[in-house]
Amino acid sequence: MKDGVNGVALAVFIFFFLAVTVIGFMAARWRKAENEASLDEWGLGGRSFGTWVTWFLLGGDLYTAYTFVAVPAAIYAAGAAGFFAVPYTILVYPLIFTFLPRLWSVSHKHGYVTTSDFVRGRFGSKGLSLAVALTGILATMPYIALQLVGIQAVLDVMGVGGGETTHWFVKDLPLLIAFAVLAAYTYSSGLRAPALIAFVKDGLIYLVIAVAIIYIPIKLGGFDDIFAKASDAFSAKNEAAGKPVAGLVPGEMGQWGYATLALGSALALFMYPHSITATLSSRSREVIRRNTTILPLYSLMLGLLALLGFMAIAAGVKVDNGQLAIPQLFENMFPDWFAGVAFAAIGIGALVPAAIMSIAAANLFTRNIYKDFIKPDATPAQETKVSKLVSLLVKVGALAFVLTMDKTVAINFQLLGGIWILQTMPALVGGLFTRWFHRWALIAGWAVGMIYGTVAAYGVASPTQKHFGGSSKEIPGIGEIGYIGLTAFVLNVVVVVVLTFVLNAVKAPAGVDETSPADYTADVGDPGVQAELPPATVGAPGGGH
């Protein structure tokens, strides 16, 4: 680690940060609508984004600064077990091809802004809608915090903020400034800001990975030497631990954990509110279908990114916090000016998803808590105002989380968030294909999955945490170690199916379904689709170029 502040890298980082700040505020004028006082405009960008804007927005949303830092950090610490992120991002796109176009169509037809809007309309249940909304908000909060952790990791490696003895305000001032700028342009421009910034973010990330995957192996003697050194390091770690804890390939004991974590993560990814927010901002059903076919390009990038973990081992990077391994690798291997470009890619990679996540969480609160339970007669202007304010509060909460808690706590709560959000899948995806599930059975299944997942995760210990130390535990009845979220999901589905049979048999009130079969295949231009949208979105300018 270099002593003091890396001035050149910091200057380059500041240049890009200022550039995206300007873009963020200018985004308010991009495709400006006649009526901006609606969640369709502020929270969904007018539902007007074409194929390329949607592709960059979803990529910027799903492949975050935390991905950039944490995936290779997992490889650095545990070896090939960290590659679970690659197969799960391959699995997810065929899955979403089956249901995202249906969600887009019914949401466009009825003006739904959130998943909870759809659940309420489909099952006629504000209680189920509230459960989905609260789960989405809870799962999103630590995810936003981890984006700030990514920025903080970069600042630490650049030497910004002083040492451990520095006053907390001085040490955290750069992060506070980054947060304030993010909050300001999100409040001003809504979803249009991250949509524009995503072009810069993804361009920088592709550039950095392309250079890193060629330049760093050349400096380290090629991939043969990299894998050999990584294998030796893992063998030494296993010998010291007295058991297999890392390796170039997952051990036999870890195969169930690897497979269930990959599958569970694939099922959960598009349950997150920010994924759905980016999806619903697109202008047509066909845009969603195209994106499910071209988004796997990011999985190729992710596979190359993961290899940086092996490179960090081969380069002799030694850090107490694994989240610093890749930023430290960049500082050690790259010229200072290009290290600044790499740090900017990570930093901007935090700003885009953090903005979308805060908007998504705010929309859930506004539509499914404030409007449904506090002020049912809220006007579109009032909804937009509340959503803007809540987006600020969400960011403040995430910032407080980062500044007051140990970083491992944020990571563990994000893992818990993945377990939680998966429990909304029966209501959301099940509801897109069938009305057979009973609303009360869905609430009961959700509660069982949430309780089991939380209690099971609470009982997992790690070398640094007594509770919430991981997301894998023995699967009841099988005896193998697997992903807690997937086990909870299976219990959830079993409860839903059994109770639905019972409740339908006793003819329990099923609620009113406000949708029709034709709604799930509707597209822009179909009869009734544009007419039912808020006026500001009708005829919104399209195009993604």
Helices and strands as residue ranges (DSSP letters): H 7-26, G 27-29, H 39-42, G 45-47, H 51-62, H 65-78, G 80-84, H 85-110, H 115-123, H 126-158, H 168-189, H 192-220, H 223-241, G 252-254, H 255-269, H 273-280, H 285-294, H 297-306, H 308-314, G 322-324, H 325-333, H 336-365, I 366-374, H 380-404, H 407-422, H 425-433, H 439-458, E 472-474, E 481-483, H 484-505, G 517-521, G 530-532, G 535-537
